[in-house]
């Protein structure tokens, strides 16, 4: 029988002979090291005959192809046509009727849904999917059980909390205390990076982790402020308000940005718009993170060197210029000595932790130990009197309400909303990437839409309780995982520990040197630079690497938002190029099968005498590529005829299995190609057109112009051609 449409789409997904040796042979076409059964003498003789037969074939492909096997002599053409018909069709008249009938399946397909119906159906499916899910699971339950089930769906902690045991709490308690020791100094440092007072970093490590613990689905992720978001906020908001001259307004705009970020994140989850986050591809994130890490590191030179006046710009040229100018002003070397000493200590403990997995707690508590020791040194030596810059007052106590500080009707509300959207996407991208990484290791499923809703609610509530944008931290999540966390209770333990520190220990941090905060941030930056991933991207996909490099250099030499814009733009261009990039391939029949494949990939594939089969590769034949595709096909036919005078092309079969849609320019190019082929005495046939494509071709009367030569598959188009030739030959005789 003729090959199905599925076979043609797969480009080798079927079998003609059905024998074990045939399957082994076809596996070798694909490059598999399959060992075929040892052939019998008869089979070997048959193979020799087949080999001799194929050596008589001559190549007739375009000049830029390696020439495949082909049949050229007139006698062999007729014999081959008869062989095809007898092998695949059996009784010619019956099969001819079957091919015609199946062609009508394509031509008489119902009208596809219009654009408006597709949009309505998409919205209905999106909105109603969760409703149907809940309805099917709740319809046979009592009212009380329904309420409980809905609550468990919204708050997953109610589901897994029922099976929580004391043995798990022991592990979560240890993990929570461990990440709290890392979180406290990091949160203070990230708040200064965000150009906020230190206590706002601690506030952000209290409320958001508690909200996420009851709504999130990840077991390992540690919530709090992160370096990239802490850099992103001031880099964009300071264009509206200078934090140095008006810190109160700046703080209010940060909180308002957090509110909008939470709204956008929750909306992404509610309306199942998680695909928007994927516009920041993996390659773009790798480049963005690396560029941001370098910028963050350069900005820490202010604290590490004790520089008083420093630039607010984030590009490398402005930062290095500010550092160079500060050399000519008085500065204390003690800041540099303290910062570098403890930076070396933190890096050394991290080395020990990697060498011995049992010492995972050592690099986790190293930042807190560094803060305690450096604070004692400064206090006892009164180093603040000798030029060492200190944190000074940190406001303690519970998270104060910030509802009245949100500026939802101010002059910058629309600008802040746009910043909130960018920050929401970046924060979600980092959190979901971190969560999925550790979920894969432990072998459980992470619900992306629930994660977005949880992140959104925690940031909305956080903005009302003096928190700025929180998300999943890779460094703290790695420590949480290494410490053996079982559930999100570790986040609750961490939040309570930070809250106790806010209530009772903030006064002890008065003499903490700012250089130690800079060293803590610097120690976390190497994890953001992934050279192995960049090299891997270069090997796999050069366009992806271009997006990676664009994000990296955009952040490094321009600004954070420009880097993101460049990365997203390159990603969009890549999508467009892949979607409409003109491409065609010549198909041939694999020996012993009814499969038609690219003759460049499968050199053993033979072209059918009298027929050229071409597959249109792009998913869309439109104004951007239609003329190029038409010219390439016409030129290929001309080159094929000129290059092989013995080969006569009587029919061109266009395999449209890859083509999802076509516009008016695409139809016009097909009509021009049909006219050009007709003048050369070549018929045009179409195989396996998709629903939208055949509908538009019928409306344009193109189907009638090609005399309804539309077939279900390439195989059936070949059979029809063979049957037609046999009928002509029989009639002539």
Order of alpha helices (4+ residues) and beta strands (2+ residues): alpha-alpha-alpha-beta-alpha-alpha-alpha-alpha-alpha-alpha-alpha-alpha-beta-alpha-alpha-alpha-alpha-alpha-alpha-alpha-alpha-alpha-beta-alpha-alpha-alpha-alpha-alpha-alpha-beta-beta-beta-beta-beta-alpha-beta-beta-alpha-beta-alpha-alpha-beta-alpha
